[in-house]
Amino acid sequence: MPGLLINGQLVSVDGVSIVSPGDDPDCYLTLGKDSMHRPQGVWLRQLTLHKTIADDPEQVQPGVGPADGPRATAKFWQESDGVRAPKRNGGAHLVTGEDGVVWCLCDLELIEAWHATVSNPWSIGFETREHAGGLCWQASLDATVKTSLAICRAVGIQLQMPKLGSYNGHPIPRMTHGGPDMVGIFGHRNNTEDRGKWDPGERLFEMLADLGVEQFDFARCEDLAVWRDRQTQLNTKGYGLTVDGIPGPATVEALKSEGYVDGLWALGKG
């Protein structure tokens, strides 16, 4: 069964074709060059969205684009000599092609990819391919959004993101040390000064918002305040959670016990 490789298991995504390691000889990241094994005990809390070029402006072409694009991205990461450090160039866990086919290059849980600076230890990197001038295809965006939701459900990342229109040209200050208290779906632009607005642009976040992903002002710690209230409510039912505003694994398990689908607040009770 084709699917996302998560902790040694394949997880299918409805409506998305996925190429995983073993399905194609070019579908891999090079350990020690653009990835490494994650330390044990790290819980995944961030999904970081990227665009391969991050060109200006974002232009969405309806329909399906050319096939087999992720192969070129994967080979670029494999063959690069590394610019910022010897044998340590960038590489993300996943790449969506112009035709909407997603390549999962490594195990999302067990492998740390070098894609988002100081957030790498607890984040999953997801590239969407584009062409010069910011050109991308709707099929690609659709597949990235569907797969992003599936990843969050599979690993317990709450469905939340920065408020639409909140990007001000700079990373969220809380990301200075990787944002260990930040949970949700973010853009590379929220993590570093190096890329800018179009990494990954606006459309992916607009689509996520349309599907019910919660929006918070992370710069003002709105997420922490809301989740402290939610944890306090859960504790009235005897869960004994630490009320810190960070919806980690214990909070996810409490929400599952309360009937929330996959322990994610935004999905509501099944």
C-alpha positions in Angstrom: 0.0 0.0 0.0 1.6 3.3 -1.0 1.6 6.0 1.6 3.5 8.3 3.9 6.3 6.6 5.9 5.7 7.4 9.6 7.6 5.5 12.3 8.1 2.5 10.0 4.4 2.3 8.9 2.8 3.5 5.6 -0.2 5.8 6.0 -2.4 6.4 3.0 -3.8 9.8 2.1 -7.3 9.8 0.4 -7.1 11.3 -3.1 -3.3 11.6 -3.2 -0.8 9.5 -5.0 2.4 9.0 -2.9 5.8 7.7 -3.8 7.7 6.4 -0.8 11.3 5.1 -0.2 11.5 1.8 -2.0 9.0 2.8 -4.7 11.6 4.6 -6.7 15.5 4.6 -6.6 15.6 8.4 -6.4 13.1 8.7 -3.5 15.4 9.2 -0.5 17.4 11.8 1.5 21.1 11.3 2.1 21.7 10.7 5.8 24.5 12.8 7.1 24.2 15.2 4.2 20.7 16.5 4.2 19.2 14.6 7.2 19.9 12.6 10.3 18.2 10.3 12.7 16.0 12.2 15.2 17.0 11.8 18.9 14.7 9.5 20.8 11.9 11.2 22.7 11.3 14.1 20.4 7.7 14.8 19.8 6.7 16.4 16.5 4.9 19.7 16.9 5.5 21.6 13.7 4.7 21.0 10.0 6.8 23.6 8.0 5.6 24.4 4.4 8.0 25.5 1.7 8.1 26.4 -1.9 11.1 25.2 -3.9 11.8 28.6 -5.5 9.7 31.1 -3.4 9.5 33.4 -6.4 7.5 36.6 -6.5 4.5 36.8 -7.0 2.6 33.6 -6.4 0.7 32.5 -9.6 -1.6 29.5 -9.5 -2.3 27.7 -12.7 -5.6 25.7 -12.8 -5.4 21.9 -13.3 -2.4 19.6 -13.5 1.2 20.4 -14.3 4.0 18.3 -15.7 4.9 15.0 -14.1 7.9 13.7 -12.2 9.1 17.1 -10.8 10.0 15.7 -7.3 12.7 13.6 -8.9 14.6 16.7 -9.9 14.3 18.2 -6.4 15.4 14.9 -4.7 18.4 14.6 -7.0 19.4 18.2 -6.4 19.5 17.6 -2.6 21.4 14.3 -3.1 24.0 15.8 -5.5 24.5 19.2 -3.9 27.9 19.7 -2.2 26.4 21.8 0.5 26.8 25.6 0.6 26.5 26.5 4.3 28.4 23.7 5.8 30.3 20.7 4.4 28.1 17.8 3.5 25.1 19.5 5.1 22.7 21.0 2.5 19.0 21.5 2.8 16.4 18.8 2.3 12.8 18.3 3.3 10.9 15.2 4.1 8.3 15.6 1.3 7.9 17.2 -2.1 4.7 17.7 -4.0 5.0 17.7 -7.8 3.3 19.9 -10.3 0.9 17.0 -11.1 -0.1 16.5 -7.5 2.0 13.4 -6.8 3.7 13.6 -3.4 7.2 12.1 -2.8 7.9 11.1 0.8 11.7 10.9 0.8 12.1 9.5 4.3 10.4 8.5 7.6 8.7 11.6 8.8 9.0 10.7 12.5 12.4 9.0 12.6 14.4 11.3 10.4 15.3 14.9 11.0 15.7 16.8 7.8 17.6 20.1 7.6 15.0 22.3 6.2 13.9 24.9 8.8 17.0 26.0 10.8 16.6 25.7 14.5 13.1 24.1 14.3 14.5 21.0 12.6 14.6 18.7 15.6 10.8 18.7 16.0 9.5 19.7 12.6 8.5 18.0 9.3 9.5 19.8 6.1 7.1 19.8 3.1 8.1 21.4 -0.2 5.7 22.3 -3.0 7.3 22.6 -6.4 7.0 25.8 -8.4 8.5 27.3 -11.5 10.1 30.7 -12.1 7.8 33.6 -11.6 6.0 31.9 -8.7 4.1 29.6 -11.0 2.5 26.6 -9.3 -0.4 24.3 -10.2 -3.7 23.8 -8.4 -3.2 20.0 -8.4 0.0 20.5 -6.4 -1.6 22.8 -3.9 -4.5 20.5 -3.4 -2.2 17.5 -2.7 -0.1 19.5 -0.3 -3.1 20.6 1.7 -4.7 17.1 1.8 -1.3 15.5 2.8 -0.7 18.2 5.4 -4.0 17.5 7.2 -3.2 13.7 7.0 0.2 14.2 8.6 -1.2 16.3 11.4 -3.8 13.7 12.1 -1.3 10.9 12.0 1.3 12.4 14.4 -0.9 14.6 16.6 0.0 18.1 15.5 -3.0 20.4 16.3 -4.6 22.0 13.3 -3.6 25.6 13.8 -1.6 28.2 12.0 -0.6 31.9 12.0 -3.5 34.3 11.2 -4.0 35.0 7.6 -2.4 38.3 6.6 -0.2 38.4 9.7 3.2 37.9 8.0 5.1 41.2 8.4 8.3 40.3 6.5 10.0 38.8 9.5 9.9 35.5 11.4 7.7 35.1 14.4 9.9 36.2 17.3 9.1 33.0 19.3 10.9 31.0 16.5 14.3 32.4 17.6 15.1 29.1 19.3 13.0 27.0 17.0 9.6 27.7 18.7 9.6 24.7 21.1 6.3 26.0 22.5 4.7 26.5 19.1 2.5 23.8 17.7 0.9 23.8 14.2 1.4 24.4 10.5 3.9 27.2 9.7 5.7 28.6 6.7 9.4 28.7 6.2 9.0 32.5 6.3 7.8 32.2 9.9 11.1 30.5 10.8 13.8 32.5 9.1 14.7 35.9 7.5 16.3 34.1 4.6 13.3 33.3 2.4 10.4 35.8 2.7 6.7 36.0 1.9 6.5 33.5 -1.0 8.0 30.7 1.0 5.3 29.3 0.8 3.1 32.2 -0.1 -0.6 32.8 0.8 -2.7 30.3 -1.1 -1.8 27.2 0.9 -2.8 28.9 4.2 -6.0 30.3 2.6 -6.9 26.7 1.6 -6.1 25.4 5.1 -8.2 28.1 6.7 -11.1 27.2 4.4 -10.9 23.6 5.8 -11.2 24.8 9.4 -7.6 25.0 10.5 -7.5 27.4 13.5 -5.8 30.7 13.3 -3.8 32.3 16.1 -1.6 35.4 16.6 1.5 33.5 17.6 3.5 36.7 18.1 1.2 37.7 20.9 1.0 34.1 22.3 -2.7 33.9 21.6 -2.4 30.1 21.1 -0.9 29.6 24.6 -3.7 31.5 26.3 -6.4 29.6 24.4 -4.8 26.2 25.1 -4.3 27.0 28.8 -8.1 27.5 29.0 -8.7 24.2 27.1 -6.2 22.3 29.4 -7.9 23.8 32.4 -11.3 22.6 31.2 -9.9 19.1 30.5 -8.4 19.0 34.0 -11.9 19.5 35.5 -12.5 15.9 34.2 -9.5 14.6 36.0 -6.7 14.5 33.3 -4.1 16.2 35.4 -2.5 18.1 32.5 0.2 20.6 32.9 -1.5 23.9 32.2 1.2 25.5 30.0 -0.7 26.2 26.8 1.3 23.7 24.8 -0.9 21.0 23.3 1.6 18.1 23.5 1.0 14.4 23.5 -0.7 14.3 26.9 -3.2 16.9 25.8 -3.8 15.0 22.5 -4.5 11.8 24.5 -6.9 13.6 26.8 -8.8 15.0 23.7 -8.9 11.5 22.2 -10.5 10.3 25.4 -13.1 13.1 25.2 -14.0 12.0 21.7 -12.1 14.5 19.6 -11.1 12.9 16.3 -7.4 11.9 16.4 -7.1 14.2 19.5 -7.2 17.3 17.4 -9.5 20.1 18.7 -10.3 21.6 15.2 -11.7 18.3 14.1 -14.3 18.2 16.8 -15.9 15.2 18.4 -16.6 12.2 16.1 
